[in-house]
């Protein structure tokens, strides 16, 4: 089971999305067509198979417009969905439900899509010992939700931002004169709880990096042969992360080289939203 996010972290995103949709005058269609005190019962159902994530977004969208609405979650985040699975049922003010519908579905479908794609990658590398991790290639404003969805799909989170780990990339290396010097400076700067990772783009840089004790080395766009050579050369001195152009067709072979983690930007930047519908019942 994936530990749920506190509502406190989800509510600002939901409220901002509702405000964007309601605009300056509110839902004029609902006000024009539906009596103010009309009630409605609805079900949120998956129209395609996938993995649940973000049901709380739908709950909080409705609660923001109808605090008295009843919402019953039927499927926990992280659980598999068959086509037709009902994730939740709700009953409340009809205007509020229909006004919150698109915001709730947009967020729910997006997060289910990320979780579903992540689960596909995790399943492909099962048994290799490699872990699938995400990146910072996230939708602006949705990072904490999308990274939560990655966890729901069985993946692992990379750093959340620029402030929680040191990741030395090629441009940092160019700016300070080389891999060894960059890692040396990072080690001198980092506190005892901060990890230091360095990206290398060839085997010639790997030994320079390892001599200065990074916690993680990112092997960027390495061939399979070079990945295997890097694993043998590192001899467990650092966690090895494979990165660059990973897809569902290539990830198994990458995992079988013996790397520890595989970072996949596609988990968040290319996940298609899962089709979730809201139907009156």
Secondary structure as a PSIPRED ss2 file (coil, helix, strand):
# PSIPRED VFORMAT (PSIPRED V4.0)

   1 X C   1.000  0.000  0.000
   2 X C   1.000  0.000  0.000
   3 X C   1.000  0.000  0.000
   4 X C   1.000  0.000  0.000
   5 X C   1.000  0.000  0.000
   6 X C   1.000  0.000  0.000
   7 X H   0.000  1.000  0.000
   8 X H   0.000  1.000  0.000
   9 X H   0.000  1.000  0.000
  10 X H   0.000  1.000  0.000
  11 X H   0.000  1.000  0.000
  12 X H   0.000  1.000  0.000
  13 X H   0.000  1.000  0.000
  14 X H   0.000  1.000  0.000
  15 X H   0.000  1.000  0.000
  16 X H   0.000  1.000  0.000
  17 X H   0.000  1.000  0.000
  18 X H   0.000  1.000  0.000
  19 X H   0.000  1.000  0.000
  20 X H   0.000  1.000  0.000
  21 X H   0.000  1.000  0.000
  22 X H   0.000  1.000  0.000
  23 X C   1.000  0.000  0.000
  24 X C   1.000  0.000  0.000
  25 X C   1.000  0.000  0.000
  26 X C   1.000  0.000  0.000
  27 X C   1.000  0.000  0.000
  28 X H   0.000  1.000  0.000
  29 X H   0.000  1.000  0.000
  30 X H   0.000  1.000  0.000
  31 X H   0.000  1.000  0.000
  32 X H   0.000  1.000  0.000
  33 X H   0.000  1.000  0.000
  34 X C   1.000  0.000  0.000
  35 X C   1.000  0.000  0.000
  36 X C   1.000  0.000  0.000
  37 X C   1.000  0.000  0.000
  38 X C   1.000  0.000  0.000
  39 X E   0.000  0.000  1.000
  40 X E   0.000  0.000  1.000
  41 X E   0.000  0.000  1.000
  42 X E   0.000  0.000  1.000
  43 X E   0.000  0.000  1.000
  44 X E   0.000  0.000  1.000
  45 X E   0.000  0.000  1.000
  46 X E   0.000  0.000  1.000
  47 X C   1.000  0.000  0.000
  48 X C   1.000  0.000  0.000
  49 X C   1.000  0.000  0.000
  50 X E   0.000  0.000  1.000
  51 X E   0.000  0.000  1.000
  52 X C   1.000  0.000  0.000
  53 X C   1.000  0.000  0.000
  54 X C   1.000  0.000  0.000
  55 X H   0.000  1.000  0.000
  56 X H   0.000  1.000  0.000
  57 X H   0.000  1.000  0.000
  58 X H   0.000  1.000  0.000
  59 X H   0.000  1.000  0.000
  60 X H   0.000  1.000  0.000
  61 X H   0.000  1.000  0.000
  62 X H   0.000  1.000  0.000
  63 X H   0.000  1.000  0.000
  64 X H   0.000  1.000  0.000
  65 X H   0.000  1.000  0.000
  66 X C   1.000  0.000  0.000
  67 X C   1.000  0.000  0.000
  68 X C   1.000  0.000  0.000
  69 X C   1.000  0.000  0.000
  70 X E   0.000  0.000  1.000
  71 X E   0.000  0.000  1.000
  72 X E   0.000  0.000  1.000
  73 X E   0.000  0.000  1.000
  74 X C   1.000  0.000  0.000
  75 X C   1.000  0.000  0.000
  76 X C   1.000  0.000  0.000
  77 X C   1.000  0.000  0.000
  78 X C   1.000  0.000  0.000
  79 X C   1.000  0.000  0.000
  80 X E   0.000  0.000  1.000
  81 X E   0.000  0.000  1.000
  82 X C   1.000  0.000  0.000
  83 X C   1.000  0.000  0.000
  84 X C   1.000  0.000  0.000
  85 X C   1.000  0.000  0.000
  86 X E   0.000  0.000  1.000
  87 X E   0.000  0.000  1.000
  88 X E   0.000  0.000  1.000
  89 X E   0.000  0.000  1.000
  90 X E   0.000  0.000  1.000
  91 X E   0.000  0.000  1.000
  92 X E   0.000  0.000  1.000
  93 X E   0.000  0.000  1.000
  94 X H   0.000  1.000  0.000
  95 X H   0.000  1.000  0.000
  96 X H   0.000  1.000  0.000
  97 X H   0.000  1.000  0.000
  98 X H   0.000  1.000  0.000
  99 X H   0.000  1.000  0.000
 100 X H   0.000  1.000  0.000
 101 X H   0.000  1.000  0.000
 102 X H   0.000  1.000  0.000
 103 X H   0.000  1.000  0.000
 104 X H   0.000  1.000  0.000
 105 X H   0.000  1.000  0.000
 106 X H   0.000  1.000  0.000
 107 X H   0.000  1.000  0.000
 108 X H   0.000  1.000  0.000
 109 X H   0.000  1.000  0.000
 110 X H   0.000  1.000  0.000
 111 X H   0.000  1.000  0.000
 112 X H   0.000  1.000  0.000
 113 X H   0.000  1.000  0.000
 114 X H   0.000  1.000  0.000
 115 X H   0.000  1.000  0.000
 116 X H   0.000  1.000  0.000
 117 X H   0.000  1.000  0.000
 118 X H   0.000  1.000  0.000
 119 X H   0.000  1.000  0.000
 120 X H   0.000  1.000  0.000
 121 X H   0.000  1.000  0.000
 122 X H   0.000  1.000  0.000
 123 X H   0.000  1.000  0.000
 124 X H   0.000  1.000  0.000
 125 X C   1.000  0.000  0.000
 126 X C   1.000  0.000  0.000
 127 X C   1.000  0.000  0.000
 128 X C   1.000  0.000  0.000
 129 X C   1.000  0.000  0.000
 130 X C   1.000  0.000  0.000
 131 X E   0.000  0.000  1.000
 132 X E   0.000  0.000  1.000
 133 X E   0.000  0.000  1.000
 134 X C   1.000  0.000  0.000
 135 X C   1.000  0.000  0.000
 136 X C   1.000  0.000  0.000
 137 X C   1.000  0.000  0.000
 138 X C   1.000  0.000  0.000
 139 X C   1.000  0.000  0.000
 140 X C   1.000  0.000  0.000
 141 X C   1.000  0.000  0.000
 142 X C   1.000  0.000  0.000
 143 X H   0.000  1.000  0.000
 144 X H   0.000  1.000  0.000
 145 X H   0.000  1.000  0.000
 146 X H   0.000  1.000  0.000
 147 X H   0.000  1.000  0.000
 148 X H   0.000  1.000  0.000
 149 X H   0.000  1.000  0.000
 150 X H   0.000  1.000  0.000
 151 X H   0.000  1.000  0.000
 152 X H   0.000  1.000  0.000
 153 X C   1.000  0.000  0.000
 154 X C   1.000  0.000  0.000
 155 X C   1.000  0.000  0.000
 156 X E   0.000  0.000  1.000
 157 X C   1.000  0.000  0.000
 158 X C   1.000  0.000  0.000
 159 X C   1.000  0.000  0.000
 160 X C   1.000  0.000  0.000
 161 X C   1.000  0.000  0.000
 162 X C   1.000  0.000  0.000
 163 X C   1.000  0.000  0.000
 164 X C   1.000  0.000  0.000
 165 X C   1.000  0.000  0.000
 166 X E   0.000  0.000  1.000
 167 X E   0.000  0.000  1.000
 168 X E   0.000  0.000  1.000
 169 X C   1.000  0.000  0.000
 170 X H   0.000  1.000  0.000
 171 X H   0.000  1.000  0.000
 172 X H   0.000  1.000  0.000
 173 X H   0.000  1.000  0.000
 174 X H   0.000  1.000  0.000
 175 X H   0.000  1.000  0.000
 176 X H   0.000  1.000  0.000
 177 X C   1.000  0.000  0.000
 178 X C   1.000  0.000  0.000
 179 X H   0.000  1.000  0.000
 180 X H   0.000  1.000  0.000
 181 X H   0.000  1.000  0.000
 182 X H   0.000  1.000  0.000
 183 X H   0.000  1.000  0.000
 184 X H   0.000  1.000  0.000
 185 X H   0.000  1.000  0.000
 186 X H   0.000  1.000  0.000
 187 X H   0.000  1.000  0.000
 188 X H   0.000  1.000  0.000
 189 X H   0.000  1.000  0.000
 190 X C   1.000  0.000  0.000
 191 X C   1.000  0.000  0.000
 192 X C   1.000  0.000  0.000
 193 X C   1.000  0.000  0.000
 194 X C   1.000  0.000  0.000
 195 X C   1.000  0.000  0.000
 196 X E   0.000  0.000  1.000
 197 X E   0.000  0.000  1.000
 198 X E   0.000  0.000  1.000
 199 X E   0.000  0.000  1.000
 200 X E   0.000  0.000  1.000
 201 X C   1.000  0.000  0.000
 202 X C   1.000  0.000  0.000
 203 X H   0.000  1.000  0.000
 204 X H   0.000  1.000  0.000
 205 X H   0.000  1.000  0.000
 206 X H   0.000  1.000  0.000
 207 X H   0.000  1.000  0.000
 208 X H   0.000  1.000  0.000
 209 X H   0.000  1.000  0.000
 210 X H   0.000  1.000  0.000
 211 X C   1.000  0.000  0.000
 212 X C   1.000  0.000  0.000
 213 X C   1.000  0.000  0.000
 214 X C   1.000  0.000  0.000
 215 X C   1.000  0.000  0.000
 216 X E   0.000  0.000  1.000
 217 X E   0.000  0.000  1.000
 218 X E   0.000  0.000  1.000
 219 X E   0.000  0.000  1.000
 220 X E   0.000  0.000  1.000
 221 X C   1.000  0.000  0.000
 222 X C   1.000  0.000  0.000
 223 X C   1.000  0.000  0.000
 224 X H   0.000  1.000  0.000
 225 X H   0.000  1.000  0.000
 226 X H   0.000  1.000  0.000
 227 X H   0.000  1.000  0.000
 228 X H   0.000  1.000  0.000
 229 X H   0.000  1.000  0.000
 230 X H   0.000  1.000  0.000
 231 X H   0.000  1.000  0.000
 232 X H   0.000  1.000  0.000
 233 X H   0.000  1.000  0.000
 234 X H   0.000  1.000  0.000
 235 X C   1.000  0.000  0.000
 236 X C   1.000  0.000  0.000
 237 X C   1.000  0.000  0.000
 238 X C   1.000  0.000  0.000
 239 X E   0.000  0.000  1.000
 240 X E   0.000  0.000  1.000
 241 X E   0.000  0.000  1.000
 242 X E   0.000  0.000  1.000
 243 X E   0.000  0.000  1.000
 244 X C   1.000  0.000  0.000
 245 X C   1.000  0.000  0.000
 246 X C   1.000  0.000  0.000
 247 X C   1.000  0.000  0.000
 248 X C   1.000  0.000  0.000
 249 X C   1.000  0.000  0.000
 250 X C   1.000  0.000  0.000
 251 X H   0.000  1.000  0.000
 252 X H   0.000  1.000  0.000
 253 X H   0.000  1.000  0.000
 254 X H   0.000  1.000  0.000
 255 X H   0.000  1.000  0.000
 256 X C   1.000  0.000  0.000
 257 X C   1.000  0.000  0.000
 258 X C   1.000  0.000  0.000
 259 X C   1.000  0.000  0.000
 260 X C   1.000  0.000  0.000
 261 X E   0.000  0.000  1.000
 262 X E   0.000  0.000  1.000
 263 X E   0.000  0.000  1.000
 264 X C   1.000  0.000  0.000
 265 X C   1.000  0.000  0.000
 266 X H   0.000  1.000  0.000
 267 X H   0.000  1.000  0.000
 268 X H   0.000  1.000  0.000
 269 X H   0.000  1.000  0.000
 270 X C   1.000  0.000  0.000
 271 X C   1.000  0.000  0.000
 272 X C   1.000  0.000  0.000
 273 X C   1.000  0.000  0.000
 274 X C   1.000  0.000  0.000
 275 X C   1.000  0.000  0.000
 276 X E   0.000  0.000  1.000
 277 X E   0.000  0.000  1.000
 278 X E   0.000  0.000  1.000
 279 X E   0.000  0.000  1.000
 280 X E   0.000  0.000  1.000
 281 X C   1.000  0.000  0.000
